[in-house]
């Protein structure tokens, strides 16, 4: 039952601050609740393409390095589809809008 409260989740290992990223909820094949963060724009306004997974129960972040990751981007849209993974569409980089569609098995 929800307690109707907020609490900060702290971790020594975590993503750098960013904006215009996406974070999607996911359930692992082992039934663990996680959140997947992808991309965004950091404090220097550089587009990023790093992928982080948060174990929601423990609050631990893990940087993952999937093969063939999308190019750095921000302002993209993402969704997690069970059985298929994370889907990322569009966004922007230093050259303008992107129209690529990516699927990550994470």
C-alpha positions in Angstrom: 0.0 0.0 0.0 1.5 3.4 -0.9 2.6 5.5 2.0 2.0 8.8 0.2 5.6 10.0 0.8 8.7 10.9 -1.2 12.2 9.8 -0.3 15.5 10.6 -2.0 17.2 7.5 -3.5 20.9 8.0 -3.1 23.8 6.1 -4.6 27.5 6.6 -4.9 27.4 5.4 -8.5 24.9 7.3 -10.6 24.4 9.1 -13.9 25.6 12.6 -14.3 22.9 15.3 -14.1 21.0 15.8 -17.3 17.9 17.1 -19.0 15.8 16.0 -22.0 16.5 12.3 -21.3 14.1 9.4 -21.0 13.5 6.9 -18.2 11.2 4.0 -18.6 9.9 1.4 -16.1 10.7 -2.3 -16.9 10.4 -5.7 -15.3 13.4 -8.0 -15.7 13.0 -11.6 -16.7 13.7 -12.5 -13.0 10.7 -10.3 -12.0 12.9 -7.4 -10.7 11.5 -3.9 -11.0 13.9 -1.6 -12.7 14.1 1.7 -14.6 16.1 2.3 -17.7 17.6 5.8 -18.4 18.9 6.7 -21.8 20.6 9.7 -23.3 19.7 13.3 -22.7 21.8 16.5 -22.5 24.4 17.1 -19.8 25.3 20.3 -18.0 27.7 21.3 -20.9 24.7 20.8 -23.3 26.4 17.8 -24.9 24.1 15.1 -26.2 24.6 11.7 -24.4 24.0 8.1 -25.3 24.8 6.4 -22.1 22.4 3.8 -20.7 21.8 3.3 -16.9 19.6 0.7 -15.2 18.2 1.4 -11.7 17.3 -1.5 -9.4 14.3 0.2 -7.9 14.3 -2.0 -4.7 17.9 -1.3 -3.8 18.4 2.1 -5.4 21.6 0.9 -7.1 22.5 2.3 -10.5 24.4 0.3 -13.1 26.0 1.7 -16.2 25.5 -0.7 -19.1 27.3 -0.7 -22.4 25.0 -2.3 -24.9 26.5 -3.1 -28.3 25.4 -0.8 -31.2 23.8 1.9 -29.0 22.0 4.8 -30.7 24.0 7.9 -31.3 24.0 10.6 -28.6 20.6 12.4 -28.5 18.2 14.3 -26.3 14.5 15.2 -26.6 13.7 11.7 -27.8 10.8 9.5 -26.9 11.1 6.0 -25.3 8.9 3.2 -24.1 9.5 -0.3 -22.7 7.6 -3.1 -24.4 7.7 -6.4 -22.4 9.3 -9.1 -24.6 10.9 -6.6 -26.9 12.8 -4.1 -24.7 13.3 -0.4 -24.8 12.2 1.5 -28.0 13.7 4.9 -28.7 12.5 7.2 -31.4 13.9 10.5 -32.8 15.3 13.2 -30.7 17.9 15.8 -31.5 21.7 16.1 -31.6 24.0 19.0 -32.6 23.0 18.6 -36.2 19.2 18.8 -35.7 16.3 16.4 -35.5 16.7 12.7 -35.8 14.1 10.2 -37.3 15.7 6.9 -36.3 13.9 4.1 -34.5 16.0 1.9 -32.1 15.1 -1.2 -30.0 17.3 -2.2 -27.1 17.2 -5.6 -25.6 18.2 -4.5 -22.1 
